[in-house]
Amino acid sequence: MSLKERQQFLLEGLPNVSAVIAKRLLNHFGSIKDIANASEDELMDVPGIGKGIATEIIQVINSNYLED
């Protein structure tokens, strides 16, 4: 996989993030780091991301990992 494909693949693991939304996020923010640091409002600036999806993305990124 190329770097571009790996970046898209990582983002597609987020809730309700399709290949199209992953590309939009990367084009808008430029890097996964900037996406991870974005606020809910900033995520909602990306077409196709509403409040629900933005909230879910923030939750997954910011929550601590809990082992079973």
N, CA, C and O atoms as CSV, one atom per row, in Angstrom:
chain,resi,resn,atom,element,x,y,z
A,1,MET,N,N,0.835,-1.187,0.000
A,1,MET,CA,C,0.000,0.000,0.000
A,1,MET,C,C,0.882,1.254,0.000
A,1,MET,O,O,1.926,1.301,0.651
A,2,SER,N,N,0.448,2.229,-0.722
A,2,SER,CA,C,1.160,3.514,-0.723
A,2,SER,C,C,0.799,4.281,0.552
A,2,SER,O,O,-0.144,3.920,1.255
A,3,LEU,N,N,1.545,5.326,0.838
A,3,LEU,CA,C,1.265,6.161,2.010
A,3,LEU,C,C,-0.151,6.727,1.926
A,3,LEU,O,O,-0.887,6.724,2.913
A,4,LYS,N,N,-0.519,7.204,0.764
A,4,LYS,CA,C,-1.863,7.762,0.543
A,4,LYS,C,C,-2.935,6.725,0.867
A,4,LYS,O,O,-3.915,7.029,1.549
A,5,GLU,N,N,-2.747,5.507,0.379
A,5,GLU,CA,C,-3.715,4.435,0.635
A,5,GLU,C,C,-3.777,4.075,2.121
A,5,GLU,O,O,-4.853,3.795,2.647
A,6,ARG,N,N,-2.637,4.083,2.789
A,6,ARG,CA,C,-2.610,3.789,4.228
A,6,ARG,C,C,-3.347,4.857,5.023
A,6,ARG,O,O,-4.085,4.542,5.957
A,7,GLN,N,N,-3.149,6.120,4.656
A,7,GLN,CA,C,-3.835,7.217,5.340
A,7,GLN,C,C,-5.349,7.074,5.177
A,7,GLN,O,O,-6.099,7.194,6.145
A,8,GLN,N,N,-5.784,6.820,3.962
A,8,GLN,CA,C,-7.213,6.646,3.703
A,8,GLN,C,C,-7.753,5.443,4.474
A,8,GLN,O,O,-8.837,5.512,5.054
A,9,PHE,N,N,-7.001,4.340,4.483
A,9,PHE,CA,C,-7.410,3.127,5.184
A,9,PHE,C,C,-7.608,3.398,6.680
A,9,PHE,O,O,-8.595,2.956,7.267
A,10,LEU,N,N,-6.677,4.119,7.286
A,10,LEU,CA,C,-6.806,4.447,8.713
A,10,LEU,C,C,-8.083,5.238,8.986
A,10,LEU,O,O,-8.801,4.952,9.943
A,11,LEU,N,N,-8.359,6.215,8.158
A,11,LEU,CA,C,-9.544,7.048,8.366
A,11,LEU,C,C,-10.838,6.281,8.133
A,11,LEU,O,O,-11.845,6.557,8.785
A,12,GLU,N,N,-10.825,5.331,7.222
A,12,GLU,CA,C,-12.023,4.536,6.942
A,12,GLU,C,C,-12.405,3.647,8.122
A,12,GLU,O,O,-13.507,3.098,8.152
A,13,GLY,N,N,-11.507,3.500,9.090
A,13,GLY,CA,C,-11.818,2.773,10.318
A,13,GLY,C,C,-12.611,3.596,11.310
A,13,GLY,O,O,-13.105,3.060,12.302
A,14,LEU,N,N,-12.742,4.888,11.060
A,14,LEU,CA,C,-13.537,5.752,11.937
A,14,LEU,C,C,-15.019,5.567,11.636
A,14,LEU,O,O,-15.381,5.177,10.526
A,15,PRO,N,N,-15.879,5.843,12.617
A,15,PRO,CA,C,-17.323,5.634,12.423
A,15,PRO,C,C,-17.886,6.424,11.244
A,15,PRO,O,O,-17.693,7.636,11.144
A,16,ASN,N,N,-18.573,5.730,10.369
A,16,ASN,CA,C,-19.272,6.336,9.230
A,16,ASN,C,C,-18.372,7.107,8.284
A,16,ASN,O,O,-18.829,8.030,7.610
A,17,VAL,N,N,-17.093,6.740,8.226
A,17,VAL,CA,C,-16.167,7.389,7.300
A,17,VAL,C,C,-15.919,6.442,6.124
A,17,VAL,O,O,-15.258,5.413,6.259
A,18,SER,N,N,-16.461,6.815,4.987
A,18,SER,CA,C,-16.287,6.044,3.751
A,18,SER,C,C,-14.988,6.475,3.079
A,18,SER,O,O,-14.299,7.373,3.562
A,19,ALA,N,N,-14.662,5.835,1.971
A,19,ALA,CA,C,-13.481,6.223,1.197
A,19,ALA,C,C,-13.602,7.667,0.719
A,19,ALA,O,O,-12.620,8.410,0.710
A,20,VAL,N,N,-14.796,8.053,0.329
A,20,VAL,CA,C,-15.036,9.422,-0.154
A,20,VAL,C,C,-14.822,10.430,0.975
A,20,VAL,O,O,-14.150,11.443,0.784
A,21,ILE,N,N,-15.387,10.156,2.141
A,21,ILE,CA,C,-15.237,11.068,3.285
A,21,ILE,C,C,-13.776,11.109,3.732
A,21,ILE,O,O,-13.276,12.174,4.094
A,22,ALA,N,N,-13.083,9.969,3.713
A,22,ALA,CA,C,-11.667,9.929,4.097
A,22,ALA,C,C,-10.854,10.859,3.194
A,22,ALA,O,O,-10.012,11.614,3.680
A,23,LYS,N,N,-11.101,10.807,1.884
A,23,LYS,CA,C,-10.383,11.672,0.945
A,23,LYS,C,C,-10.720,13.140,1.198
A,23,LYS,O,O,-9.839,13.997,1.136
A,24,ARG,N,N,-11.981,13.430,1.480
A,24,ARG,CA,C,-12.371,14.813,1.776
A,24,ARG,C,C,-11.666,15.326,3.028
A,24,ARG,O,O,-11.191,16.461,3.061
A,25,LEU,N,N,-11.602,14.482,4.055
A,25,LEU,CA,C,-10.915,14.880,5.296
A,25,LEU,C,C,-9.443,15.170,5.031
A,25,LEU,O,O,-8.913,16.185,5.484
A,26,LEU,N,N,-8.788,14.281,4.300
A,26,LEU,CA,C,-7.365,14.470,4.012
A,26,LEU,C,C,-7.130,15.700,3.143
A,26,LEU,O,O,-6.170,16.438,3.364
A,27,ASN,N,N,-7.981,15.924,2.175
A,27,ASN,CA,C,-7.830,17.124,1.336
A,27,ASN,C,C,-8.064,18.394,2.138
A,27,ASN,O,O,-7.386,19.399,1.922
A,28,HIS,N,N,-9.010,18.357,3.055
A,28,HIS,CA,C,-9.347,19.541,3.849
A,28,HIS,C,C,-8.274,19.844,4.897
A,28,HIS,O,O,-7.850,20.990,5.039
A,29,PHE,N,N,-7.834,18.813,5.630
A,29,PHE,CA,C,-6.914,19.028,6.751
A,29,PHE,C,C,-5.453,18.800,6.391
A,29,PHE,O,O,-4.574,19.392,7.016
A,30,GLY,N,N,-5.171,17.959,5.401
A,30,GLY,CA,C,-3.805,17.750,4.971
A,30,GLY,C,C,-3.077,16.596,5.634
A,30,GLY,O,O,-2.146,16.045,5.046
A,31,SER,N,N,-3.475,16.214,6.843
A,31,SER,CA,C,-2.799,15.102,7.524
A,31,SER,C,C,-3.740,14.472,8.545
A,31,SER,O,O,-4.714,15.087,8.980
A,32,ILE,N,N,-3.430,13.246,8.914
A,32,ILE,CA,C,-4.214,12.569,9.946
A,32,ILE,C,C,-4.038,13.285,11.285
A,32,ILE,O,O,-4.983,13.378,12.069
A,33,LYS,N,N,-2.855,13.783,11.544
A,33,LYS,CA,C,-2.597,14.525,12.789
A,33,LYS,C,C,-3.531,15.724,12.907
A,33,LYS,O,O,-4.105,15.968,13.968
A,34,ASP,N,N,-3.680,16.461,11.828
A,34,ASP,CA,C,-4.559,17.635,11.858
A,34,ASP,C,C,-6.028,17.232,11.995
A,34,ASP,O,O,-6.812,17.950,12.617
A,35,ILE,N,N,-6.396,16.110,11.429
A,35,ILE,CA,C,-7.763,15.607,11.587
A,35,ILE,C,C,-7.994,15.235,13.050
A,35,ILE,O,O,-9.028,15.575,13.625
A,36,ALA,N,N,-7.035,14.540,13.645
A,36,ALA,CA,C,-7.156,14.113,15.040
A,36,ALA,C,C,-7.229,15.301,15.996
A,36,ALA,O,O,-7.846,15.208,17.058
A,37,ASN,N,N,-6.606,16.409,15.627
A,37,ASN,CA,C,-6.607,17.601,16.477
A,37,ASN,C,C,-7.768,18.554,16.184
A,37,ASN,O,O,-7.921,19.571,16.861
A,38,ALA,N,N,-8.572,18.234,15.195
A,38,ALA,CA,C,-9.676,19.115,14.796
A,38,ALA,C,C,-10.812,19.071,15.819
A,38,ALA,O,O,-11.048,18.061,16.481
A,39,SER,N,N,-11.493,20.190,15.919
A,39,SER,CA,C,-12.679,20.263,16.768
A,39,SER,C,C,-13.877,19.693,16.016
A,39,SER,O,O,-13.819,19.448,14.811
A,40,GLU,N,N,-14.945,19.492,16.746
A,40,GLU,CA,C,-16.179,19.008,16.126
A,40,GLU,C,C,-16.639,19.976,15.033
A,40,GLU,O,O,-17.027,19.551,13.945
A,41,ASP,N,N,-16.594,21.258,15.322
A,41,ASP,CA,C,-17.014,22.264,14.340
A,41,ASP,C,C,-16.126,22.247,13.098
A,41,ASP,O,O,-16.617,22.397,11.979
A,42,GLU,N,N,-14.825,22.063,13.293
A,42,GLU,CA,C,-13.914,22.008,12.151
A,42,GLU,C,C,-14.183,20.774,11.300
A,42,GLU,O,O,-14.134,20.844,10.072
A,43,LEU,N,N,-14.468,19.642,11.943
A,43,LEU,CA,C,-14.803,18.431,11.182
A,43,LEU,C,C,-16.074,18.651,10.370
A,43,LEU,O,O,-16.185,18.167,9.244
A,44,MET,N,N,-17.027,19.374,10.933
A,44,MET,CA,C,-18.301,19.614,10.250
A,44,MET,C,C,-18.159,20.557,9.055
A,44,MET,O,O,-19.101,20.703,8.276
A,45,ASP,N,N,-17.001,21.198,8.895
A,45,ASP,CA,C,-16.743,22.016,7.706
A,45,ASP,C,C,-16.523,21.155,6.467
A,45,ASP,O,O,-16.563,21.658,5.344
A,46,VAL,N,N,-16.292,19.858,6.669
A,46,VAL,CA,C,-16.056,18.932,5.558
A,46,VAL,C,C,-17.408,18.430,5.045
A,46,VAL,O,O,-18.203,17.906,5.825
A,47,PRO,N,N,-17.678,18.584,3.743
A,47,PRO,CA,C,-18.952,18.108,3.200
A,47,PRO,C,C,-19.181,16.625,3.512
A,47,PRO,O,O,-18.295,15.790,3.329
A,48,GLY,N,N,-20.385,16.325,3.985
A,48,GLY,CA,C,-20.742,14.949,4.305
A,48,GLY,C,C,-20.562,14.593,5.769
A,48,GLY,O,O,-20.936,13.500,6.195
A,49,ILE,N,N,-19.989,15.514,6.548
A,49,ILE,CA,C,-19.814,15.262,7.980
A,49,ILE,C,C,-20.728,16.203,8.753
A,49,ILE,O,O,-20.527,17.417,8.786
A,50,GLY,N,N,-21.737,15.604,9.373
A,50,GLY,CA,C,-22.649,16.354,10.216
A,50,GLY,C,C,-22.249,16.203,11.668
A,50,GLY,O,O,-21.212,15.624,11.990
A,51,LYS,N,N,-23.093,16.737,12.539
A,51,LYS,CA,C,-22.801,16.718,13.970
A,51,LYS,C,C,-22.627,15.302,14.501
A,51,LYS,O,O,-21.706,15.045,15.276
A,52,GLY,N,N,-23.499,14.376,14.096
A,52,GLY,CA,C,-23.427,13.010,14.600
A,52,GLY,C,C,-22.114,12.327,14.263
A,52,GLY,O,O,-21.485,11.722,15.132
A,53,ILE,N,N,-21.700,12.418,13.014
A,53,ILE,CA,C,-20.451,11.792,12.593
A,53,ILE,C,C,-19.263,12.472,13.264
A,53,ILE,O,O,-18.337,11.803,13.723
A,54,ALA,N,N,-19.290,13.806,13.320
A,54,ALA,CA,C,-18.193,14.543,13.962
A,54,ALA,C,C,-18.059,14.139,15.425
A,54,ALA,O,O,-16.949,13.947,15.920
A,55,THR,N,N,-19.180,14.010,16.112
A,55,THR,CA,C,-19.169,13.611,17.524
A,55,THR,C,C,-18.581,12.211,17.686
A,55,THR,O,O,-17.781,11.976,18.591
A,56,GLU,N,N,-18.970,11.289,16.820
A,56,GLU,CA,C,-18.454,9.923,16.894
A,56,GLU,C,C,-16.951,9.872,16.614
A,56,GLU,O,O,-16.222,9.138,17.282
A,57,ILE,N,N,-16.494,10.635,15.648
A,57,ILE,CA,C,-15.063,10.674,15.327
A,57,ILE,C,C,-14.276,11.193,16.529
A,57,ILE,O,O,-13.274,10.598,16.927
A,58,ILE,N,N,-14.734,12.301,17.100
A,58,ILE,CA,C,-14.061,12.886,18.275
A,58,ILE,C,C,-14.031,11.875,19.416
A,58,ILE,O,O,-13.011,11.735,20.091
A,59,GLN,N,N,-15.131,11.174,19.636
A,59,GLN,CA,C,-15.206,10.207,20.725
A,59,GLN,C,C,-14.181,9.085,20.536
A,59,GLN,O,O,-13.477,8.726,21.479
A,60,VAL,N,N,-14.094,8.534,19.329
A,60,VAL,CA,C,-13.155,7.447,19.068
A,60,VAL,C,C,-11.706,7.925,19.225
A,60,VAL,O,O,-10.877,7.220,19.801
A,61,ILE,N,N,-11.412,9.094,18.723
A,61,ILE,CA,C,-10.046,9.615,18.774
A,61,ILE,C,C,-9.631,9.961,20.201
A,61,ILE,O,O,-8.484,9.728,20.585
A,62,ASN,N,N,-10.544,10.511,20.982
A,62,ASN,CA,C,-10.163,11.028,22.308
A,62,ASN,C,C,-10.389,10.076,23.465
A,62,ASN,O,O,-9.948,10.361,24.578
A,63,SER,N,N,-11.055,8.968,23.244
A,63,SER,CA,C,-11.338,8.036,24.347
A,63,SER,C,C,-10.117,7.164,24.636
A,63,SER,O,O,-9.380,6.773,23.731
A,64,ASN,N,N,-9.928,6.875,25.900
A,64,ASN,CA,C,-8.861,5.961,26.296
A,64,ASN,C,C,-9.231,4.543,25.889
A,64,ASN,O,O,-10.406,4.178,25.860
A,65,TYR,N,N,-8.217,3.755,25.577
A,65,TYR,CA,C,-8.416,2.348,25.224
A,65,TYR,C,C,-8.715,1.564,26.507
A,65,TYR,O,O,-8.000,1.678,27.503
A,66,LEU,N,N,-9.767,0.781,26.459
A,66,LEU,CA,C,-10.143,-0.037,27.616
A,66,LEU,C,C,-10.090,-1.493,27.217
A,66,LEU,O,O,-10.868,-1.937,26.373
A,67,GLU,N,N,-9.173,-2.246,27.821
A,67,GLU,CA,C,-9.095,-3.690,27.551
A,67,GLU,C,C,-10.260,-4.388,28.209
A,67,GLU,O,O,-10.790,-3.929,29.221
A,68,ASP,N,N,-10.654,-5.505,27.621
A,68,ASP,CA,C,-11.737,-6.298,28.202
A,68,ASP,C,C,-11.318,-6.909,29.513
A,68,ASP,O,O,-12.105,-7.611,30.146
